[in-house]
Amino acid sequence: MKRLTESDEQGNFWLKDVPWKFLYAGKIITIDTSEKLCVALRKLKDYEETGLTPDQVQRLKKLDTRKKALPVWIRNFMCRFQKR
């Protein structure tokens, strides 16, 4: 998944291509900035609808099921192969 945020060595973070100064009180939100905010909020909504916590997502990520052998039935014979 393409990241929506960027960060620096000090732990500061921001929405990619939207510096915090674009979001200061009194600033006019441009159409471009508005579209980027909407994309980020849609992604957040999609994540929240999974019902998973950040810890649960990290545990799933560690499972890395892509490397496990998958059973495949070929003419009534079960074969195992590594998914690439």
N, CA, C and O atoms as CSV, one atom per row, in Angstrom:
chain,resi,resn,atom,element,x,y,z
A,1,MET,N,N,0.841,-1.180,0.000
A,1,MET,CA,C,0.000,0.000,0.000
A,1,MET,C,C,0.888,1.246,0.000
A,1,MET,O,O,1.896,1.313,0.703
A,2,LYS,N,N,0.499,2.197,-0.780
A,2,LYS,CA,C,1.233,3.464,-0.854
A,2,LYS,C,C,0.967,4.281,0.411
A,2,LYS,O,O,-0.184,4.462,0.808
A,3,ARG,N,N,2.016,4.764,1.028
A,3,ARG,CA,C,1.885,5.558,2.256
A,3,ARG,C,C,1.265,6.915,1.955
A,3,ARG,O,O,1.497,7.505,0.900
A,4,LEU,N,N,0.473,7.396,2.907
A,4,LEU,CA,C,-0.143,8.711,2.799
A,4,LEU,C,C,0.584,9.738,3.657
A,4,LEU,O,O,0.332,10.938,3.547
A,5,THR,N,N,1.487,9.265,4.513
A,5,THR,CA,C,2.190,10.167,5.413
A,5,THR,C,C,3.689,10.100,5.171
A,5,THR,O,O,4.215,9.146,4.598
A,6,GLU,N,N,4.351,11.147,5.628
A,6,GLU,CA,C,5.814,11.219,5.615
A,6,GLU,C,C,6.246,11.620,7.013
A,6,GLU,O,O,5.458,12.187,7.769
A,7,SER,N,N,7.489,11.331,7.362
A,7,SER,CA,C,7.993,11.736,8.668
A,7,SER,C,C,9.482,12.035,8.569
A,7,SER,O,O,10.143,11.686,7.592
A,8,ASP,N,N,9.991,12.695,9.613
A,8,ASP,CA,C,11.421,12.984,9.652
A,8,ASP,C,C,12.062,12.249,10.823
A,8,ASP,O,O,11.396,11.509,11.547
A,9,GLU,N,N,13.366,12.465,10.999
A,9,GLU,CA,C,14.127,11.765,12.029
A,9,GLU,C,C,13.682,12.134,13.437
A,9,GLU,O,O,13.889,11.358,14.370
A,10,GLN,N,N,13.084,13.287,13.604
A,10,GLN,CA,C,12.650,13.734,14.932
A,10,GLN,C,C,11.259,13.193,15.308
A,10,GLN,O,O,10.775,13.434,16.414
A,11,GLY,N,N,10.626,12.466,14.386
A,11,GLY,CA,C,9.304,11.911,14.677
A,11,GLY,C,C,8.151,12.797,14.234
A,11,GLY,O,O,6.987,12.466,14.462
A,12,ASN,N,N,8.468,13.926,13.598
A,12,ASN,CA,C,7.403,14.780,13.061
A,12,ASN,C,C,6.786,14.087,11.852
A,12,ASN,O,O,7.485,13.409,11.098
A,13,PHE,N,N,5.511,14.250,11.671
A,13,PHE,CA,C,4.847,13.614,10.532
A,13,PHE,C,C,3.852,14.579,9.899
A,13,PHE,O,O,3.442,15.565,10.513
A,14,TRP,N,N,3.474,14.277,8.667
A,14,TRP,CA,C,2.521,15.101,7.939
A,14,TRP,C,C,1.931,14.280,6.805
A,14,TRP,O,O,2.467,13.237,6.432
A,15,LEU,N,N,0.839,14.755,6.271
A,15,LEU,CA,C,0.218,14.139,5.110
A,15,LEU,C,C,1.111,14.421,3.911
A,15,LEU,O,O,1.532,15.557,3.690
A,16,LYS,N,N,1.392,13.387,3.147
A,16,LYS,CA,C,2.303,13.519,2.009
A,16,LYS,C,C,1.873,14.681,1.108
A,16,LYS,O,O,0.703,14.789,0.742
A,17,ASP,N,N,2.807,15.526,0.763
A,17,ASP,CA,C,2.598,16.693,-0.111
A,17,ASP,C,C,1.666,17.752,0.489
A,17,ASP,O,O,1.192,18.635,-0.226
A,18,VAL,N,N,1.401,17.666,1.804
A,18,VAL,CA,C,0.574,18.677,2.472
A,18,VAL,C,C,1.283,19.121,3.757
A,18,VAL,O,O,1.005,18.586,4.830
A,19,PRO,N,N,2.185,20.081,3.657
A,19,PRO,CA,C,2.871,20.562,4.859
A,19,PRO,C,C,1.870,21.137,5.870
A,19,PRO,O,O,0.816,21.651,5.497
A,20,TRP,N,N,2.224,21.038,7.157
A,20,TRP,CA,C,1.331,21.549,8.204
A,20,TRP,C,C,0.974,23.015,7.975
A,20,TRP,O,O,-0.136,23.435,8.302
A,21,LYS,N,N,1.896,23.798,7.419
A,21,LYS,CA,C,1.600,25.231,7.228
A,21,LYS,C,C,0.403,25.444,6.299
A,21,LYS,O,O,-0.238,26.494,6.347
A,22,PHE,N,N,0.098,24.458,5.458
A,22,PHE,CA,C,-1.090,24.567,4.595
A,22,PHE,C,C,-2.378,24.419,5.392
A,22,PHE,O,O,-3.454,24.762,4.901
A,23,LEU,N,N,-2.278,23.909,6.623
A,23,LEU,CA,C,-3.463,23.608,7.426
A,23,LEU,C,C,-3.602,24.520,8.642
A,23,LEU,O,O,-4.476,24.295,9.479
A,24,TYR,N,N,-2.767,25.532,8.752
A,24,TYR,CA,C,-2.853,26.452,9.881
A,24,TYR,C,C,-4.208,27.158,9.892
A,24,TYR,O,O,-4.831,27.353,8.849
A,25,ALA,N,N,-4.643,27.531,11.074
A,25,ALA,CA,C,-5.898,28.267,11.226
A,25,ALA,C,C,-5.846,29.536,10.383
A,25,ALA,O,O,-4.846,30.254,10.396
A,26,GLY,N,N,-6.905,29.806,9.663
A,26,GLY,CA,C,-6.999,30.991,8.830
A,26,GLY,C,C,-6.513,30.792,7.405
A,26,GLY,O,O,-6.753,31.637,6.542
A,27,LYS,N,N,-5.830,29.679,7.149
A,27,LYS,CA,C,-5.368,29.388,5.789
A,27,LYS,C,C,-6.537,28.913,4.937
A,27,LYS,O,O,-7.438,28.226,5.419
A,28,ILE,N,N,-6.507,29.287,3.673
A,28,ILE,CA,C,-7.522,28.813,2.734
A,28,ILE,C,C,-7.103,27.425,2.252
A,28,ILE,O,O,-5.976,27.228,1.797
A,29,ILE,N,N,-8.024,26.469,2.359
A,29,ILE,CA,C,-7.748,25.107,1.903
A,29,ILE,C,C,-7.990,25.069,0.390
A,29,ILE,O,O,-9.105,25.302,-0.076
A,30,THR,N,N,-6.946,24.775,-0.355
A,30,THR,CA,C,-7.063,24.727,-1.817
A,30,THR,C,C,-7.773,23.434,-2.240
A,30,THR,O,O,-7.926,22.510,-1.441
A,31,ILE,N,N,-8.197,23.385,-3.485
A,31,ILE,CA,C,-8.839,22.182,-4.015
A,31,ILE,C,C,-7.873,21.007,-3.949
A,31,ILE,O,O,-8.268,19.900,-3.584
A,32,ASP,N,N,-6.609,21.238,-4.300
A,32,ASP,CA,C,-5.602,20.173,-4.265
A,32,ASP,C,C,-5.433,19.615,-2.849
A,32,ASP,O,O,-5.424,18.399,-2.655
A,33,THR,N,N,-5.299,20.502,-1.870
A,33,THR,CA,C,-5.162,20.065,-0.478
A,33,THR,C,C,-6.423,19.353,-0.018
A,33,THR,O,O,-6.346,18.332,0.666
A,34,SER,N,N,-7.573,19.878,-0.383
A,34,SER,CA,C,-8.851,19.256,-0.017
A,34,SER,C,C,-8.948,17.832,-0.562
A,34,SER,O,O,-9.395,16.928,0.145
A,35,GLU,N,N,-8.538,17.630,-1.801
A,35,GLU,CA,C,-8.580,16.293,-2.405
A,35,GLU,C,C,-7.655,15.332,-1.664
A,35,GLU,O,O,-8.017,14.179,-1.430
A,36,LYS,N,N,-6.463,15.801,-1.294
A,36,LYS,CA,C,-5.524,14.944,-0.562
A,36,LYS,C,C,-6.063,14.593,0.821
A,36,LYS,O,O,-5.888,13.466,1.285
A,37,LEU,N,N,-6.712,15.543,1.478
A,37,LEU,CA,C,-7.331,15.265,2.777
A,37,LEU,C,C,-8.455,14.237,2.638
A,37,LEU,O,O,-8.595,13.347,3.477
A,38,CYS,N,N,-9.244,14.363,1.589
A,38,CYS,CA,C,-10.343,13.418,1.363
A,38,CYS,C,C,-9.823,11.999,1.122
A,38,CYS,O,O,-10.394,11.038,1.637
A,39,VAL,N,N,-8.750,11.862,0.349
A,39,VAL,CA,C,-8.155,10.539,0.104
A,39,VAL,C,C,-7.698,9.933,1.424
A,39,VAL,O,O,-7.958,8.760,1.693
A,40,ALA,N,N,-7.019,10.724,2.247
A,40,ALA,CA,C,-6.516,10.229,3.529
A,40,ALA,C,C,-7.660,9.837,4.454
A,40,ALA,O,O,-7.587,8.811,5.131
A,41,LEU,N,N,-8.704,10.636,4.488
A,41,LEU,CA,C,-9.846,10.311,5.345
A,41,LEU,C,C,-10.573,9.059,4.870
A,41,LEU,O,O,-11.053,8.275,5.689
A,42,ARG,N,N,-10.660,8.861,3.541
A,42,ARG,CA,C,-11.268,7.630,3.011
A,42,ARG,C,C,-10.465,6.407,3.436
A,42,ARG,O,O,-11.041,5.390,3.822
A,43,LYS,N,N,-9.128,6.500,3.366
A,43,LYS,CA,C,-8.270,5.390,3.779
A,43,LYS,C,C,-8.444,5.111,5.274
A,43,LYS,O,O,-8.507,3.954,5.688
A,44,LEU,N,N,-8.520,6.162,6.074
A,44,LEU,CA,C,-8.734,5.995,7.504
A,44,LEU,C,C,-10.082,5.322,7.766
A,44,LEU,O,O,-10.176,4.424,8.602
A,45,LYS,N,N,-11.105,5.747,7.065
A,45,LYS,CA,C,-12.436,5.145,7.193
A,45,LYS,C,C,-12.390,3.664,6.839
A,45,LYS,O,O,-12.952,2.840,7.559
A,46,ASP,N,N,-11.722,3.316,5.729
A,46,ASP,CA,C,-11.595,1.911,5.316
A,46,ASP,C,C,-10.900,1.099,6.401
A,46,ASP,O,O,-11.327,-0.010,6.721
A,47,TYR,N,N,-9.834,1.648,6.964
A,47,TYR,CA,C,-9.108,0.952,8.035
A,47,TYR,C,C,-10.014,0.764,9.249
A,47,TYR,O,O,-10.090,-0.334,9.800
A,48,GLU,N,N,-10.697,1.824,9.666
A,48,GLU,CA,C,-11.553,1.729,10.845
A,48,GLU,C,C,-12.663,0.699,10.659
A,48,GLU,O,O,-13.068,0.042,11.618
A,49,GLU,N,N,-13.152,0.557,9.444
A,49,GLU,CA,C,-14.227,-0.392,9.181
A,49,GLU,C,C,-13.764,-1.848,9.250
A,49,GLU,O,O,-14.598,-2.752,9.301
A,50,THR,N,N,-12.438,-2.097,9.252
A,50,THR,CA,C,-11.963,-3.466,9.429
A,50,THR,C,C,-12.197,-3.932,10.865
A,50,THR,O,O,-12.293,-5.132,11.125
A,51,GLY,N,N,-12.287,-2.989,11.787
A,51,GLY,CA,C,-12.470,-3.329,13.190
A,51,GLY,C,C,-11.185,-3.780,13.869
A,51,GLY,O,O,-11.213,-4.173,15.035
A,52,LEU,N,N,-10.062,-3.731,13.163
A,52,LEU,CA,C,-8.788,-4.167,13.716
A,52,LEU,C,C,-8.081,-3.019,14.420
A,52,LEU,O,O,-8.173,-1.865,14.002
A,53,THR,N,N,-7.371,-3.352,15.496
A,53,THR,CA,C,-6.539,-2.362,16.176
A,53,THR,C,C,-5.190,-2.304,15.478
A,53,THR,O,O,-4.857,-3.217,14.722
A,54,PRO,N,N,-4.402,-1.255,15.709
A,54,PRO,CA,C,-3.066,-1.211,15.121
A,54,PRO,C,C,-2.219,-2.432,15.527
A,54,PRO,O,O,-1.457,-2.947,14.710
A,55,ASP,N,N,-2.345,-2.894,16.771
A,55,ASP,CA,C,-1.597,-4.076,17.214
A,55,ASP,C,C,-2.013,-5.317,16.435
A,55,ASP,O,O,-1.164,-6.126,16.060
A,56,GLN,N,N,-3.300,-5.474,16.191
A,56,GLN,CA,C,-3.774,-6.629,15.423
A,56,GLN,C,C,-3.243,-6.597,13.996
A,56,GLN,O,O,-2.879,-7.635,13.443
A,57,VAL,N,N,-3.199,-5.424,13.406
A,57,VAL,CA,C,-2.675,-5.286,12.046
A,57,VAL,C,C,-1.197,-5.675,12.025
A,57,VAL,O,O,-0.755,-6.375,11.114
A,58,GLN,N,N,-0.430,-5.229,13.021
A,58,GLN,CA,C,0.990,-5.564,13.079
A,58,GLN,C,C,1.200,-7.070,13.247
A,58,GLN,O,O,2.111,-7.638,12.644
A,59,ARG,N,N,0.363,-7.720,14.064
A,59,ARG,CA,C,0.485,-9.179,14.232
A,59,ARG,C,C,0.186,-9.898,12.927
A,59,ARG,O,O,0.880,-10.852,12.575
A,60,LEU,N,N,-0.836,-9.455,12.204
A,60,LEU,CA,C,-1.160,-10.065,10.912
A,60,LEU,C,C,-0.014,-9.873,9.919
A,60,LEU,O,O,0.322,-10.776,9.153
A,61,LYS,N,N,0.565,-8.699,9.950
A,61,LYS,CA,C,1.684,-8.411,9.047
A,61,LYS,C,C,2.856,-9.361,9.317
A,61,LYS,O,O,3.528,-9.795,8.382
A,62,LYS,N,N,3.102,-9.684,10.590
A,62,LYS,CA,C,4.203,-10.580,10.948
A,62,LYS,C,C,3.953,-12.010,10.496
A,62,LYS,O,O,4.904,-12.762,10.285
A,63,LEU,N,N,2.700,-12.398,10.343
A,63,LEU,CA,C,2.396,-13.763,9.901
A,63,LEU,C,C,2.922,-14.025,8.501
A,63,LEU,O,O,3.378,-15.128,8.201
A,64,ASP,N,N,2.861,-13.026,7.652
A,64,ASP,CA,C,3.364,-13.099,6.274
A,64,ASP,C,C,2.998,-14.419,5.608
A,64,ASP,O,O,3.868,-15.215,5.258
A,65,THR,N,N,1.717,-14.634,5.441
A,65,THR,CA,C,1.195,-15.886,4.894
A,65,THR,C,C,1.609,-16.127,3.444
A,65,THR,O,O,1.402,-17.225,2.928
A,66,ARG,N,N,2.171,-15.158,2.794
A,66,ARG,CA,C,2.573,-15.341,1.396
A,66,ARG,C,C,3.646,-16.407,1.239
A,66,ARG,O,O,3.788,-16.974,0.156
A,67,LYS,N,N,4.400,-16.692,2.286
A,67,LYS,CA,C,5.511,-17.631,2.170
A,67,LYS,C,C,5.139,-19.048,2.582
A,67,LYS,O,O,5.983,-19.942,2.509
A,68,LYS,N,N,3.906,-19.281,3.012
A,68,LYS,CA,C,3.502,-20.615,3.424
A,68,LYS,C,C,3.123,-21.459,2.216
A,68,LYS,O,O,2.635,-20.942,1.211
A,69,ALA,N,N,3.351,-22.745,2.324
A,69,ALA,CA,C,2.968,-23.670,1.250
A,69,ALA,C,C,1.447,-23.723,1.173
A,69,ALA,O,O,0.768,-23.799,2.197
A,70,LEU,N,N,0.928,-23.684,-0.025
A,70,LEU,CA,C,-0.510,-23.732,-0.237
A,70,LEU,C,C,-0.892,-25.066,-0.866
A,70,LEU,O,O,-0.269,-25.494,-1.838
A,71,PRO,N,N,-1.914,-25.727,-0.321
A,71,PRO,CA,C,-2.350,-26.977,-0.948
A,71,PRO,C,C,-3.121,-26.692,-2.231
A,71,PRO,O,O,-3.912,-25.751,-2.295
A,72,VAL,N,N,-2.887,-27.505,-3.241
A,72,VAL,CA,C,-3.580,-27.348,-4.516
A,72,VAL,C,C,-4.013,-28.732,-4.975
A,72,VAL,O,O,-3.225,-29.677,-4.951
A,73,TRP,N,N,-5.253,-28.844,-5.387
A,73,TRP,CA,C,-5.760,-30.128,-5.880
A,73,TRP,C,C,-5.653,-30.156,-7.393
A,73,TRP,O,O,-6.186,-29.282,-8.075
A,74,ILE,N,N,-4.967,-31.156,-7.914
A,74,ILE,CA,C,-4.838,-31.345,-9.357
A,74,ILE,C,C,-5.265,-32.775,-9.649
A,74,ILE,O,O,-4.574,-33.722,-9.275
A,75,ARG,N,N,-6.402,-32.933,-10.317
A,75,ARG,CA,C,-6.922,-34.255,-10.652
A,75,ARG,C,C,-6.902,-35.208,-9.465
A,75,ARG,O,O,-6.358,-36.310,-9.544
A,76,ASN,N,N,-7.503,-34.768,-8.365
A,76,ASN,CA,C,-7.643,-35.567,-7.148
A,76,ASN,C,C,-6.334,-35.828,-6.397
A,76,ASN,O,O,-6.328,-36.630,-5.463
A,77,PHE,N,N,-5.243,-35.190,-6.766
A,77,PHE,CA,C,-3.982,-35.304,-6.041
A,77,PHE,C,C,-3.671,-33.953,-5.419
A,77,PHE,O,O,-3.713,-32.923,-6.092
A,78,MET,N,N,-3.357,-33.965,-4.126
A,78,MET,CA,C,-3.021,-32.699,-3.490
A,78,MET,C,C,-1.536,-32.436,-3.626
A,78,MET,O,O,-0.714,-33.286,-3.282
A,79,CYS,N,N,-1.194,-31.275,-4.122
A,79,CYS,CA,C,0.190,-30.859,-4.264
A,79,CYS,C,C,0.411,-29.674,-3.334
A,79,CYS,O,O,-0.535,-28.969,-2.982
A,80,ARG,N,N,1.641,-29.458,-2.943
A,80,ARG,CA,C,1.989,-28.282,-2.154
A,80,ARG,C,C,3.063,-27.505,-2.913
A,80,ARG,O,O,3.998,-28.081,-3.469
A,81,PHE,N,N,2.904,-26.210,-2.921
A,81,PHE,CA,C,3.913,-25.380,-3.566
A,81,PHE,C,C,4.036,-24.075,-2.831
A,81,PHE,O,O,3.140,-23.682,-2.084
A,82,GLN,N,N,5.133,-23.410,-3.040
A,82,GLN,CA,C,5.359,-22.106,-2.435
A,82,GLN,C,C,4.767,-21.036,-3.318
A,82,GLN,O,O,5.041,-20.994,-4.518
A,83,LYS,N,N,3.969,-20.184,-2.747
A,83,LYS,CA,C,3.413,-19.060,-3.510
A,83,LYS,C,C,4.525,-18.046,-3.721
A,83,LYS,O,O,5.263,-17.735,-2.786
A,84,ARG,N,N,4.655,-17.533,-4.921
A,84,ARG,CA,C,5.691,-16.542,-5.228
A,84,ARG,C,C,5.154,-15.160,-5.220
A,84,ARG,O,O,5.897,-14.208,-5.460
